[in-house]
Amino acid sequence: MNFKKEIKKDCYAVKITAEENGEPAGRAFLYIIYNDLHDKPYGLLEDVFVEEKFRGRGLGSELLHQIITEAKERECYKLVADSRYERTEVHTWYEKEGFKKYGFEFRFDF
């Protein structure tokens, strides 16, 4: 069996930030990833974060909506988000925002 390594550079990130009066309030990352199985890319949502003093105002939802809009504009066929098991409030939030539980994530730490 022979294996060939190919470095593919057909993915990129979009970072959306929010600030108030010059102070960072929140952020979210969208990774656009292409693979050989689909004609269109998929989006990976990462690191949605709102600073504590700005929580409770809907900023996380607004960041998420901007990420969803960006993924649609970039013609992603799906948007994937993950969350740790113990973050049940985040799971409820994702479902309220239209995400569906779909599968498991497996992780290998170094």
N, C-alpha and C positions, 0 to 999 in steps of 0.2 A: 504494500500500500504506500503510495506516495502522497504527500500533502504539500499543498502550495499555499503560501501566505500572500494575500493581496491587501495592501493598505488602501481602503476606500475613504475618500474625503467628501462623500456626499451626505453629510449631516452638518447641522449648524444649530446655534442657540439664539433665542430671542429672550432678552431680559426686559421685563416690564417693572418699573419702579413707581412708587407713589411717595410724594413728599408734601409736607405742609410747612409753609414759611421757611423753606430751605432745609427742613429737618426730615431725614428719612423716616417714612411711616410704614412701608411695606414693599414686598417684592414677590415676583414669581418668574420662573423660567419655563420656557417652552423649547424643547429640543425637537427639531425636525429631522427625522431619520428615514432614509431611503433603504430599501433592500431589494433583492432581485425577485421577490415573490409577488410584488405588487407594482402597478404602474404609478401609483401615487404614494407619497410618504405618509408616515404616521407621526403623531405628536406625542411626546412624553412630557407630562407636567411634573415639575420638580420644584421643591423649596418654596412653596407658597408660605409666606411669613408676614405677619403684621406685628409691629412693635406693640408692646403691652398697652401703652398709653393711648393707642389709636384703635384698640379693639372695641367691638360692640357697636360700631358705626356702619357696618356693611362693607368695609374696605376689602376684606378677604373675598367676598362675593364679587365685588367690582373687579378686582384683579383676576379672578377666575373667569369672569365674563369677557374680559379683554383677551385673555389667553385663548378662550374658545373662539372668539372672533378671529384672532390671528391664525389659529389652526385652520379655520374654514377658509380664510383668505389664501392660505398657502396650500389649499386643496388636500389637506390631510384626510385620509379615509377613516381614521379613528384617533381618539385622544385617550391616552392611558394615564391614570394616576394611581399611586400606591400609598399605603398608610400602614403603620404598625398596628398589630392586633388590638393593643390596649387603647387606642385612640378612637373609641367608639363614637364620641361626639363628632369627630372629623368624618367618620363613615356616614353618619346620619346627614351631615352637611352635604357631602358629595352626592348622596342619593337624592336629597332635596333639590340639588342643582341639576339633576337629570342623569347622573352616572349610575351604572348598574354594576353590582358585584359580578365578576366574570370568572375569576380563577385565582390561583395562588401565585405569589411571588417567592422565588427561592433565591437565597443570597449566599455568597461565599466570601467570607471576610479574610483579609490577608493580615 
